[in-house]
Every structure is written in structure tokens, then in C-alpha cells.
Amino acid sequence: MKKLLLILAVVTLFSCNSDDDAGNVKTDEFENIKTTLPQGKWKITKMVDGTSDHTSDFQSFSFTFNEDGTVTAKNDILTEPGTWAYQSSSNSGEELVLQFSEMEPFDELNDDWDIVSVSNVKIELSDISGGDGDTELLTFTKI
């Protein structure tokens, strides 16, 4: 019986090693985006795709994010519906997924954006473009 316990103890001891660290751990550091976005209206204050600045394409729009995962971009002429979702995984990190129609300029927003920072007045996002490897930057500022 003592030999069996000794063998089990040795096997257990050697089955744990320094490679069993946490690795890619989900931190959910920016999970508060789920409650921050639905509080008021937002505008895009930065939309840059590599060397192309698309910020002015959105200057007349205000964005309203709803708790049910819908978002509406609206100006005096147009209302554009879309969806949004917060996602977190150990592989891709924390992301804000935006989906609008393929109509310009909203097709530029359709992506799973990496969350850079979240505050009550500013949301900063980035993405590495799959096509050409350019860095895209998107910033929402509370109105």
C-alpha cells in the first residue's frame, strides 16, 4: 500500500512542470465596454486604414449602441442599422465586433476590432488588415 502511494505521489509530482503556466489567459479587462457603449451617443473621431484617413466620412453620424446588440448610425439624411458584440477569448483577446451593411462608408467598420482602451468618454480600437497588413484605427468619442 505504501509503495502504491509513493508511486502515485511521484507520478503526480513529475506530471506538473513549469510548462503548465497560464499561457493565454482571458483577462476580460475591457468587459465594461458592454455597459459603457449603451450609455448615450457616440461619434467617430478617428477612422484610419493604413495611410487612408476615413474620419470625415463619418463626421455627420452619431452612433447609438443598444444593450440588445444593435447599433444605429444616424445623420440628418440616413439611418444605418447594424450590430455590435463584445467577444473575449484566449486566442484573439478582447474584441468589439461591428457589422453594418456593405454600403460605403459603413463597410469600413465591419470587422472584429481589438479593444485598445475603454473609458466613459472614449473607446479606442485597432485591427491589422488581413489583405495588406495595414493597421486600422477606430475611435469612438462620447457626444
N, C-alpha and C positions, 0 to 999 in steps of 0.2 A: 504494500500500500504506500509506504514511504517512497519507494522508487517511482511509482506512478505519479505521485505528487511532485517529486523532484523533476521528472521528465516534463510534466505539464508546465512547471514554473520556468524551466529552461526554454521550452518552445515559445512560451508567451514572451519571455524576456527578449529572445532573439527575433521574434516576429515584429517587434517595434523597432524602428530605426529612425535616423534623422531625416530620411526622405519622406516621412509621414507628416510633414508640416502642412499648414493650412492651404498653401498654394493659392489658387484664385478663389478668394473668399468674397461672397456677396456682402457688400457693406451697407447698401441702401442709404448712403449718405445724403442723397438728394430726393428721397421718397416724399419729402414735404412739397414737391412740385405738384403732387396730386391735390393738395389743398390750397396751394398758392395761386395756381393758374385760374381757378374758377372765381377768384376774388377781384372782380372789376374788369375793365377793358385794357387791352394791351395794344401797342403798336410796334412795328418792326423798325428798329433803329440801326440795324446792320444786317445786310444780306450780301455776302461776298462769296463768289465762287472763283477761287484762284485769283486771277487778276481782274476779273469782271465784277464790278460793283452794281448790284441789282437793288440797292436800298431804295432808290427813288421810285421803283416800280410799285412799291407798297406804301408810299408815304401818305396816301389818302385813305388807307384802310385802317379800321380798328378791328381787333380780334376779341371775340368773347368766347372763352373756354367754359364749357358746362361740365358739371360733375358727372353727367351720364356719358362722357367721352365724345361729345360733339363739340365742334368749334364753328363759329361763323365769322367770316371776314366780310366787312361791310363798309361801303362808302356811299356817297350820295346817289350813285347810279346802279351799283351792283351789290348783290348779296351772294357770297360764295360759301356753301356749306362744306364741312369737312369733318374729320375725326382726329382724335388725339388719344394717346395712351402712354403711360409710364411703364417701362419694362426694365427688369433687372435680372442679370444672370452672371454667373462667374466667368462665362466665356466672353460676352460682349460688353459687360459693365452696365452702367445705368444709361438708359436711352429714353428720349421723347420721340415717339413715332407719330409723324404727321402725315395725313392723307387727304388730299384735295383732288379735284378733277385734274385732267391733263391740260386744262385751259391755261394759257400763259397769263400772268406770271406765276400762277399757283403751282404749276408743275415743278418749279424750282424748290418748293417747300416739301414735296413728297420724299420723305426719307426717314431713316431711323437715326436720329441725331444723338450724338454723345453729349451728355449733360456735363458742362464745364463748371457752371455755378448757378445757384438759385438763391435769390433774396426776395423780399416782399415787393421790390420795385424793378428787378431786372433778372432775366433768365438768359444765360449765355450757353450756346450750343455750338458744336462743331461736327464735321464729318470729313472723312477722307473719301474723295470721289472715286468710285470704282473704275470709271472709264479712263481717266487720265492721271489719277493720283493727286489732283489738286485738293487743297484744304478749303472746305466751305465753312463759313462762319455765319451764324444766325443769332441775333439778339432781339429779344422782346423786352420792351420797357413799359411799365405800367403808366397809363394815361391819368 
